[in-house]
Amino acid sequence: MADDETIKKLMVRLGADDSDKDLITTLYEDATVVVLDFTHRDVLTGGMPTYAKQLAVVYFNRLDTEGESARTEGNVVRSFVTDIPESIQRPLRRYRVAKWSDL
């Protein structure tokens, strides 16, 4: 599903080495599925691969905080985005395919 060039670019962006290649490939594939599901499409078109890469970066950065929506440490409160970030959803909306449903 993911080509080597895309994975290499993600590894550079994340500062990862070859030992993380399988993890990054899996995260990109997961992000691609989520992007396709969000847009109701079967294949990535136009700029959609860019947003899949951005989402894979979000997934990579969330690895240590899976399952958390907020955390308090002393006076510091951290909130975590648990869905596709709005900055990725907004441009993806133009790729959405309408679904018809019977009433």
Secondary structure, DSSP 8 states (H G I E B T S, - for coil): ---HHHHHHHHHHHT--GGGHHHHHHHHHHHHHHHHHHHT-SS--TTHHHHHHHHHHHHHHTGGGTT-SEEEETTEEEE---SS-HHHHHHHGGG--------
